[in-house]
Amino acid sequence: MRTEELTAKALESVKYDKYLLANAVGKRAEAIANGAKSVLAIDVSDMKYSDIALREIAEGKIIVSLEE
C-alpha cells in the first residue's frame, strides 16, 4: 500500500485529527526504535520506524485515542 493510502486510512482511524496522528506515529516510532516489537505480520527489517508505526495504525493494530 502506498504511503498516501496508508496515511488516509490512518487519518480515518483518528477521526481526521492530523495532529493526533502525527503525535501517535512519533511516539510509536520512538518505541520501536527503543526496542518495541512490531505487531505487523510482515518483514519490517528494511522499513523506517515511522512507516512501521503508520502502517500499524492504518491496519488497526495500534489503537489511538485521546485520554481525557
C-alpha positions as YAML, in Angstrom:
chain: A
units: angstrom
residues:
- id: 1
  name: MET
  ca: [0.00, 0.00, 0.00]
- id: 2
  name: ARG
  ca: [1.31, 3.47, -0.85]
- id: 3
  name: THR
  ca: [2.14, 5.99, 1.85]
- id: 4
  name: GLU
  ca: [-0.71, 8.27, 0.77]
- id: 5
  name: GLU
  ca: [-3.22, 5.44, 1.10]
- id: 6
  name: LEU
  ca: [-1.82, 4.42, 4.50]
- id: 7
  name: THR
  ca: [-1.99, 8.00, 5.72]
- id: 8
  name: ALA
  ca: [-5.59, 8.38, 4.56]
- id: 9
  name: LYS
  ca: [-6.61, 5.16, 6.29]
- id: 10
  name: ALA
  ca: [-4.72, 6.09, 9.47]
- id: 11
  name: LEU
  ca: [-6.34, 9.55, 9.48]
- id: 12
  name: GLU
  ca: [-9.73, 7.90, 9.21]
- id: 13
  name: SER
  ca: [-8.97, 5.85, 12.34]
- id: 14
  name: VAL
  ca: [-8.24, 9.02, 14.36]
- id: 15
  name: LYS
  ca: [-11.29, 10.91, 13.07]
- id: 16
  name: TYR
  ca: [-9.14, 13.03, 10.74]
- id: 17
  name: ASP
  ca: [-7.11, 14.65, 13.54]
- id: 18
  name: LYS
  ca: [-3.76, 15.06, 11.81]
- id: 19
  name: TYR
  ca: [-2.06, 16.34, 14.96]
- id: 20
  name: LEU
  ca: [-3.15, 13.31, 16.95]
- id: 21
  name: LEU
  ca: [-1.94, 11.04, 14.16]
- id: 22
  name: ALA
  ca: [1.44, 12.78, 13.94]
- id: 23
  name: ASN
  ca: [1.88, 12.50, 17.70]
- id: 24
  name: ALA
  ca: [0.87, 8.83, 17.73]
- id: 25
  name: VAL
  ca: [3.19, 7.93, 14.85]
- id: 26
  name: GLY
  ca: [6.06, 9.75, 16.53]
- id: 27
  name: LYS
  ca: [5.55, 8.03, 19.88]
- id: 28
  name: ARG
  ca: [5.13, 4.59, 18.32]
- id: 29
  name: ALA
  ca: [8.17, 5.08, 16.06]
- id: 30
  name: GLU
  ca: [10.22, 6.08, 19.10]
- id: 31
  name: ALA
  ca: [9.04, 2.98, 20.97]
- id: 32
  name: ILE
  ca: [10.03, 0.76, 18.03]
- id: 33
  name: ALA
  ca: [13.43, 2.49, 17.83]
- id: 34
  name: ASN
  ca: [13.90, 1.73, 21.53]
- id: 35
  name: GLY
  ca: [13.23, -1.98, 21.06]
- id: 36
  name: ALA
  ca: [9.46, -2.47, 20.94]
- id: 37
  name: LYS
  ca: [8.41, -5.25, 18.58]
- id: 38
  name: SER
  ca: [6.23, -4.51, 15.59]
- id: 39
  name: VAL
  ca: [2.79, -6.08, 15.59]
- id: 40
  name: LEU
  ca: [2.70, -6.38, 11.81]
- id: 41
  name: ALA
  ca: [2.73, -9.82, 10.20]
- id: 42
  name: ILE
  ca: [5.26, -8.76, 7.54]
- id: 43
  name: ASP
  ca: [9.02, -8.37, 7.39]
- id: 44
  name: VAL
  ca: [9.78, -4.86, 8.66]
- id: 45
  name: SER
  ca: [13.57, -5.15, 8.75]
- id: 46
  name: ASP
  ca: [14.13, -2.64, 5.94]
- id: 47
  name: MET
  ca: [11.27, -0.24, 6.79]
- id: 48
  name: LYS
  ca: [11.61, 3.11, 8.55]
- id: 49
  name: TYR
  ca: [10.24, 3.24, 12.09]
- id: 50
  name: SER
  ca: [7.70, 5.89, 11.14]
- id: 51
  name: ASP
  ca: [6.45, 3.78, 8.22]
- id: 52
  name: ILE
  ca: [6.01, 0.79, 10.54]
- id: 53
  name: ALA
  ca: [4.08, 2.93, 13.03]
- id: 54
  name: LEU
  ca: [1.86, 4.44, 10.33]
- id: 55
  name: ARG
  ca: [1.04, 1.02, 8.91]
- id: 56
  name: GLU
  ca: [0.25, -0.38, 12.38]
- id: 57
  name: ILE
  ca: [-2.21, 2.46, 12.97]
- id: 58
  name: ALA
  ca: [-3.73, 2.24, 9.48]
- id: 59
  name: GLU
  ca: [-4.30, -1.51, 9.84]
- id: 60
  name: GLY
  ca: [-5.89, -1.08, 13.27]
- id: 61
  name: LYS
  ca: [-3.14, -2.99, 15.08]
- id: 62
  name: ILE
  ca: [-2.44, 0.04, 17.29]
- id: 63
  name: ILE
  ca: [-5.43, 1.94, 18.67]
- id: 64
  name: VAL
  ca: [-5.03, 5.69, 19.08]
- id: 65
  name: SER
  ca: [-7.27, 7.57, 21.48]
- id: 66
  name: LEU
  ca: [-7.32, 10.79, 23.45]
- id: 67
  name: GLU
  ca: [-7.12, 10.37, 27.19]
- id: 68
  name: GLU
  ca: [-9.41, 12.83, 28.87]
...
